[in-house]
Amino acid sequence: MGNFSNHVFAVEFDTNKAYKLFNDPDDNHVGIDINSLKSNISEKAAYYSENSTKVDFELEMGQPIQSWIDYNGTTKVISVAVAPLLLPKPSQPLISYFFDLLPIMKNEMYVGLTSATGKLSSFHYILAWSFSTDRTAQAIDLSSLPKLLQSASTQSGSRATTVKIGLVSAVATFAFMIILIIVSLYLWKRAKLADNTEEWELDYPHRLEYKELYRATKGFNETELIGSGGFGHVYKGELWHTKEVVAVKKILNNARQGVREFVTEISSLGKMRHQNLVELRGWCKRNEDLIIVYEFMPNGSLDTHLSASKDNTRAILSWEQRLKILKGVASGLLYLHEEWGKVVVHRNIKSSNVLLGLDMTPKLGDFGLAKLYEHGTKPNTTRAAGTLGYMAPELLHMGKATTCSDVFVFGVLLLEVVCGRRPIELSAPENELDLVAWVRDCEVCGELMEVIITGWETSMIIRRWRWC
């Protein structure tokens, strides 16, 4: 009842008038509630037409109603609009209320819907809802809304049926056998795809059921395989309830990424939002299977675009594209180091972990080795982790990963993008190449432009080794 420690923000659609407790104006109103069931402001249910005329309507009219709830963090204005379903969003909201929600909101909160009718009896159906914390919520597809089941009218008496007893018994027996077979197959398949949820999993959102991911990837079929490595396999899939195409990474049982790294990735990616970071769509742990679901990046990883394909089906990146990619990775890295609530040291930045969208927008992924710590404190990691050729020298000696070691790795990535060569190339014992040392040697010899020229020739599958 108004206590600021509650941290509750709600919009109510009231069809019941409570005089004594909440001072409701009537039994057909919309209100904004802050830490209390008593509304800070309420208005009779209505909407504004195109000519700004206020049109009243009943919330209990029995027809679908759509509502739009917006909050502007800059102007501190909460806006609420309601209208019958087939009408567009009113140009003028029913309620515009100035209130700073910053003291109310916490870093982690629940969002959802609740309903209570008191002594009255009524039905409230939520056909669809869309929610977003950092941009305008996605519009609801009205054509795909479910249909409400209409209650059958009470009929006086019942129809008399005359069927031969023998025929009824035969049909019933046959139907029972069919049902028994179907139920047995269903229970067998359900047991095969059942999830065994552990207690710690309840602390992390975005958990998906194994059977949904099994269905999305057609049973993790090889036809859906889009990548593989020492960590496991990545499959292309489609979530049946949202129809969204996603990338499903299934980590092998013998992979280096254990449960600790798995939890690190789902906990960090599940909270961070940036245009240059891969978004987590969900995760699943079933027995020894560790599965992470990301947004699908149609152009794959950066490393596959730094050299031309042998069948010439993939063009080499232009300089403009390479610069755009490097700027995007730098922007994502700045967010991890300075702009998010905690300092995030990625520890595994490399071209294969930079994924490219449809317009070649880069997004940094694979946070399994990431370390988090508070701003203003020092990291306490003492174990070197990363990929050969990318690791900073001080990381190899002291094992302490910092934002500086991430920046060094970004420098190696920059050289890789400019030169078109891997950080370590082992094509032959006499032709071993350390990219950083090679660029440094070329700079000392006054032939720094060779790293670009030779790099482009390497991208075109023409080997030319030049040393001072």
C-alpha positions in Angstrom: 0.0 0.0 0.0 2.4 2.7 -1.2 5.6 1.3 0.3 8.5 2.2 -2.0 10.3 -1.0 -1.0 7.6 -2.9 -3.0 9.1 -2.0 -6.4 5.8 -2.6 -8.2 4.5 -0.8 -11.3 1.2 -1.9 -12.8 -1.5 -0.9 -15.2 -5.0 -2.0 -14.2 -8.1 -2.7 -16.3 -10.8 -2.7 -13.7 -14.3 -4.1 -14.1 -15.1 -4.1 -10.4 -15.7 -1.0 -8.3 -14.1 -1.2 -4.8 -15.3 1.8 -2.9 -13.7 1.4 0.5 -10.3 0.1 -0.2 -9.2 1.7 -3.4 -11.6 4.6 -4.1 -12.4 3.3 -7.6 -14.3 5.9 -9.7 -16.5 3.2 -11.4 -16.5 -0.4 -12.6 -15.1 0.4 -16.1 -11.8 2.2 -15.8 -8.0 2.1 -16.6 -5.5 3.1 -13.9 -1.8 3.3 -13.2 -0.6 1.8 -9.9 2.7 2.5 -8.2 3.6 0.2 -5.3 -0.1 0.1 -4.4 -3.5 -1.3 -5.5 -4.8 2.2 -5.2 -4.3 4.0 -8.5 -2.2 7.1 -8.8 -4.4 8.1 -11.7 -7.4 6.5 -13.4 -9.7 7.2 -16.4 -12.9 5.8 -17.6 -12.3 3.3 -20.4 -12.2 5.2 -23.7 -10.2 6.0 -26.8 -9.6 9.0 -29.0 -10.8 8.9 -32.6 -9.0 10.4 -35.5 -10.7 13.7 -35.0 -9.6 13.7 -31.3 -13.1 12.8 -30.0 -13.2 10.8 -26.9 -15.2 7.6 -27.4 -16.3 5.6 -24.3 -16.6 1.8 -24.4 -17.1 -1.1 -22.0 -14.2 -3.3 -21.0 -16.7 -6.1 -20.5 -18.2 -5.7 -24.0 -17.1 -9.2 -24.9 -15.0 -8.3 -27.8 -11.1 -8.3 -28.0 -9.5 -5.0 -26.8 -5.9 -3.9 -27.5 -3.8 -1.8 -25.1 -0.5 0.1 -25.6 1.6 0.9 -22.6 4.7 3.0 -23.1 7.3 4.6 -20.8 9.8 7.3 -22.0 12.9 7.2 -19.8 13.9 10.7 -21.0 10.6 12.6 -20.4 9.5 10.3 -17.5 6.0 10.0 -19.0 3.9 6.9 -18.8 1.3 6.6 -21.6 -1.6 4.2 -21.7 -4.0 3.8 -24.6 -6.8 1.3 -25.2 -9.1 0.6 -28.1 -11.2 -2.2 -29.7 -9.0 -4.6 -31.5 -9.6 -3.7 -35.1 -8.9 0.0 -34.5 -5.4 1.4 -35.0 -3.4 2.8 -32.1 -5.0 6.1 -31.0 -2.9 9.2 -31.8 -3.6 10.5 -28.2 -3.3 8.2 -25.2 -6.0 7.8 -22.6 -3.6 8.5 -19.8 -0.3 10.5 -19.8 1.2 10.5 -16.4 4.5 12.0 -15.3 6.4 9.8 -13.0 10.1 8.8 -12.7 10.1 4.9 -12.6 13.9 4.8 -12.0 13.5 4.3 -8.2 10.8 1.7 -8.8 12.7 -0.4 -11.4 15.5 -2.8 -10.4 18.1 -4.5 -12.5 16.1 -7.7 -12.5 12.3 -7.8 -12.2 9.4 -9.9 -13.2 7.0 -8.8 -15.9 3.7 -10.4 -16.6 -0.1 -10.5 -16.2 -2.3 -11.2 -13.2 -6.1 -11.2 -12.7 -8.5 -11.2 -9.7 -12.3 -10.9 -9.6 -13.1 -10.9 -5.9 -16.6 -12.1 -5.3 -17.7 -11.6 -8.9 -17.3 -14.2 -11.6 -15.8 -13.2 -15.0 -13.4 -14.4 -17.6 -10.2 -12.5 -18.8 -8.4 -13.8 -21.8 -4.9 -12.7 -22.9 -4.8 -13.5 -26.6 -1.3 -12.1 -27.2 1.2 -9.6 -25.8 4.5 -8.1 -26.8 7.1 -6.6 -24.5 10.5 -4.8 -25.0 12.8 -3.0 -22.6 15.0 -1.1 -25.0 12.9 -0.3 -28.1 9.3 -0.2 -29.3 7.6 -3.6 -28.7 7.0 -5.7 -31.8 3.5 -5.2 -33.3 1.1 -8.1 -32.7 0.0 -10.1 -35.7 -3.8 -9.8 -35.4 -4.4 -12.5 -38.0 -2.7 -15.1 -35.9 -4.7 -14.6 -32.7 -6.4 -17.7 -31.2 -10.1 -18.0 -31.3 -12.1 -18.1 -28.1 -14.2 -21.1 -27.4 -17.8 -20.1 -27.1 -19.7 -21.7 -24.2 -22.4 -24.1 -25.4 -26.0 -23.1 -24.5 -27.7 -25.3 -22.0 -30.1 -27.6 -23.7 -33.2 -29.1 -22.0 -33.1 -32.8 -22.1 -30.7 -35.0 -24.1 -31.0 -36.9 -27.4 -31.9 -40.5 -27.2 -29.5 -42.8 -29.1 -30.3 -46.3 -30.2 -27.3 -48.2 -31.3 -26.8 -52.0 -31.3 -24.9 -53.2 -28.3 -22.6 -55.4 -30.4 -21.5 -52.6 -32.7 -20.9 -50.3 -29.8 -18.7 -52.8 -28.0 -16.7 -53.5 -31.2 -16.1 -49.8 -31.9 -15.2 -49.2 -28.2 -12.7 -52.0 -28.1 -11.1 -51.0 -31.4 -10.9 -47.3 -30.2 -9.4 -48.4 -26.9 -6.6 -50.4 -28.6 -5.8 -47.4 -30.9 -5.7 -45.0 -27.9 -3.5 -47.4 -26.0 -1.0 -47.6 -28.9 -1.0 -43.8 -29.3 -0.5 -43.2 -25.6 2.3 -45.8 -25.4 4.1 -44.1 -28.3 3.5 -40.7 -26.8 4.9 -41.7 -23.4 7.9 -43.4 -25.0 8.7 -40.3 -27.0 8.1 -38.0 -24.1 10.5 -40.0 -21.9 13.1 -39.9 -24.6 12.9 -36.1 -24.9 12.1 -35.4 -21.2 14.0 -32.6 -19.4 15.6 -33.3 -16.0 15.7 -29.8 -14.5 18.2 -29.2 -11.7 17.6 -26.6 -8.9 20.2 -24.1 -10.1 18.6 -23.9 -13.5 15.6 -22.1 -12.1 17.8 -19.0 -11.4 18.5 -18.4 -15.1 15.8 -17.2 -17.6 15.3 -18.2 -21.2 15.4 -21.9 -20.6 13.9 -23.9 -23.6 12.7 -27.4 -23.5 14.9 -30.1 -25.2 12.0 -31.4 -27.2 11.5 -28.0 -28.8 15.1 -27.7 -29.8 15.0 -31.4 -31.0 12.1 -30.4 -33.2 13.6 -27.2 -34.4 16.8 -28.9 -35.7 14.9 -31.9 -37.1 16.5 -34.2 -34.4 19.9 -32.5 -34.7 20.0 -33.7 -38.3 23.2 -33.4 -40.3 21.2 -31.6 -43.0 20.8 -28.7 -40.6 24.5 -28.5 -39.6 26.1 -25.1 -40.3 29.3 -25.3 -38.3 31.5 -27.5 -36.1 34.6 -27.4 -34.0 36.3 -28.7 -30.9 33.4 -27.3 -28.8 30.7 -29.3 -30.7 28.3 -28.6 -33.5 26.1 -25.7 -34.6 22.7 -26.3 -36.2 20.2 -24.1 -38.0 16.8 -24.4 -36.5 13.3 -22.8 -36.4 11.5 -22.4 -33.1 8.0 -23.6 -33.7 6.2 -21.2 -31.3 7.8 -18.0 -32.8 8.9 -19.2 -36.2 12.2 -17.5 -35.6 15.3 -19.0 -37.3 18.1 -19.5 -34.8 21.5 -21.0 -34.4 21.6 -24.0 -31.9 25.1 -24.8 -30.5 25.2 -28.3 -29.0 28.4 -28.7 -26.9 30.1 -32.1 -27.0 30.4 -34.1 -23.8 34.2 -34.1 -24.1 34.5 -30.4 -25.1 36.6 -28.1 -22.9 33.5 -25.9 -22.1 32.2 -27.4 -18.9 29.1 -26.4 -16.9 30.9 -23.4 -15.4 31.7 -21.9 -18.7 28.2 -22.8 -19.9 26.5 -21.0 -17.0 28.9 -18.0 -17.5 27.7 -17.6 -21.1 24.0 -17.9 -20.5 24.1 -15.6 -17.5 26.1 -12.9 -19.2 24.5 -13.0 -22.7 21.0 -13.2 -21.1 21.4 -9.8 -19.6 23.5 -7.8 -22.1 22.0 -6.0 -25.0 24.1 -4.3 -27.7 23.8 -4.1 -31.5 27.3 -5.7 -31.8 26.8 -8.6 -29.4 25.1 -11.8 -30.4 21.7 -12.1 -28.6 20.9 -15.2 -26.6 17.6 -16.7 -27.6 17.6 -19.5 -25.0 19.5 -22.5 -23.5 18.9 -26.0 -22.4 20.7 -28.6 -20.3 19.6 -32.2 -20.5 21.7 -34.7 -18.7 25.2 -34.2 -20.2 24.0 -32.2 -23.2 24.7 -28.4 -23.0 22.8 -26.4 -25.6 22.9 -22.7 -26.3 20.5 -20.9 -28.7 21.6 -17.7 -30.4 20.1 -15.4 -33.0 20.9 -16.7 -36.5 23.6 -14.8 -38.4 23.1 -15.6 -42.1 26.6 -14.7 -43.2 28.4 -16.9 -40.7 31.7 -16.1 -39.0 34.3 -13.5 -40.1 37.1 -16.0 -40.6 35.3 -17.6 -43.6 35.2 -14.2 -45.4 38.9 -13.2 -45.0 39.9 -15.4 -48.0 38.2 -16.3 -51.2 36.5 -19.7 -51.4 38.0 -22.3 -53.6 34.8 -22.5 -55.7 34.7 -18.7 -56.0 31.2 -18.6 -54.5 32.2 -16.2 -51.8 33.8 -12.8 -52.6 36.6 -11.2 -50.6 35.5 -8.4 -48.2 36.0 -4.9 -49.4 38.0 -2.4 -47.4 34.8 -0.5 -46.5 33.3 -3.8 -45.2 36.4 -4.6 -43.2 36.4 -1.2 -41.6 32.7 -1.5 -40.7 33.3 -4.9 -39.1 36.3 -3.6 -37.0 34.3 -0.6 -35.8 31.4 -2.8 -34.8 33.6 -5.2 -32.8 35.3 -2.2 -31.1 31.9 -0.8 -30.2 30.8 -4.1 -28.7 34.1 -4.3 -26.8 33.7 -0.8 -25.4 30.2 -1.8 -24.1 31.7 -4.9 -22.4 34.5 -3.0 -20.8 33.0 0.4 -19.8 29.2 0.7 -20.6 27.5 -2.3 -19.0 26.8 -2.7 -15.3 29.9 -4.9 -14.8 33.3 -5.1 -16.5 33.3 -8.1 -18.9 36.6 -9.5 -20.1 35.8 -11.6 -23.1 39.1 -13.6 -23.3 38.3 -15.3 -26.6 38.1 -12.6 -29.2 38.9 -14.0 -32.7 37.6 -14.0 -36.2 35.6 -17.2 -35.8 33.8 -15.6 -32.9 32.8 -12.5 -34.9 29.5 -13.4 -36.6 28.1 -11.4 -39.6 24.4 -10.5 -40.1 22.6 -10.1 -43.4 24.0 -6.6 -44.0 27.5 -7.8 -42.7 26.9 -6.1 -39.3 29.3 -7.8 -36.9 28.3 -9.3 -33.6 30.7 -10.7 -31.0 29.8 -14.1 -29.6 31.0 -17.1 -27.5 31.2 -15.8 -24.0 32.1 -19.1 -22.4 35.5 -17.9 -21.2 34.3 -14.4 -20.2 35.0 -13.1 -16.7 32.9 -10.5 -14.9 33.8 -8.1 -12.1 32.6 -4.8 -10.6 33.8 -1.5 -12.0 36.6 -0.1 -9.9 37.9 -3.5 -8.8 40.6 -5.7 -10.1 40.0 -9.1 -11.7 41.2 -12.2 -9.7 41.7 -14.6 -12.6 45.0 -16.4 -12.6 44.5 -19.0 -15.3 45.5 -18.3 -18.9 42.7 -18.9 -21.3 42.2 -18.1 -25.0 43.4 -19.1 -28.5 46.9 -19.6 -29.6 48.1 -16.6 -31.6 45.6 -14.2 -30.0 46.7 -14.2 -26.4 48.5 -11.2 -24.9 52.1 -11.7 -23.7 51.3 -10.7 -20.1 48.4 -13.2 -20.1 50.8 -16.0 -20.9 53.3 -15.0 -18.2 50.9 -13.9 -15.3 47.6 -15.6 -16.4 45.7 -12.5 -15.4 43.1 -11.4 -18.0 42.2 -7.7 -18.0 40.5 -5.3 -20.4 44.0 -4.5 -21.7 44.6 -8.1 -22.8 41.2 -8.0 -24.6 42.4 -4.8 -26.4 45.7 -6.6 -27.4 43.6 -9.4 -28.9 41.5 -6.9 -30.8 44.8 -5.6 -32.2 45.6 -9.1 -33.5 42.1 -9.3 -35.0 42.7 -6.0 -36.7 46.0 -7.3 -38.3 44.2 -10.5 -39.3 41.4 -8.5 -41.0 43.9 -6.2 -42.8 46.4 -8.9 -43.8 44.0 -11.7 -44.6 46.2 -14.1 -42.7 45.7 -16.2 -39.6 47.6 -15.2 -36.4 49.5 -18.6 -36.6 50.0 -20.3 -40.0 51.6 -23.8 -40.0 51.4 -24.7 -43.7 55.0 -26.2 -43.4 57.7 -26.3 -40.7 59.9 -23.9 -42.7 57.0 -21.6 -43.4 55.6 -21.1 -39.9 54.2 -17.6 -39.6 53.6 -15.6 -36.4 51.4 -12.7 -37.7 52.3 -10.2 -35.0 56.0 -10.9 -35.3 55.9 -10.8 -39.1 54.2 -7.4 -39.2 56.7 -6.1 -36.6 59.6 -7.3 -38.8 58.1 -5.7 -41.9 57.8 -2.4 -40.0 61.4 -2.6 -38.8 62.6 -3.2 -42.4 60.5 -0.3 -43.7 58.3 -2.6 -45.7 55.1 -2.2 -43.8 52.9 -2.0 -46.9 54.0 -5.6 -47.6 51.6 -6.8 -45.0 48.7 -5.5 -47.0 50.0 -6.6 -50.4 51.1 -10.1 -49.3 48.0 -10.4 -47.3 45.7 -9.8 -50.3 47.8 -12.3 -52.4 47.4 -14.8 -49.6 43.7 -14.3 -49.7 43.8 -15.2 -53.4 45.5 -18.4 -52.6 48.9 -17.1 -53.9 51.7 -17.8 -51.4 54.5 -15.3 -51.3 56.8 -15.3 -48.2 58.9 -12.2 -47.8 61.3 -11.7 -44.9 64.0 -9.2 -44.1 
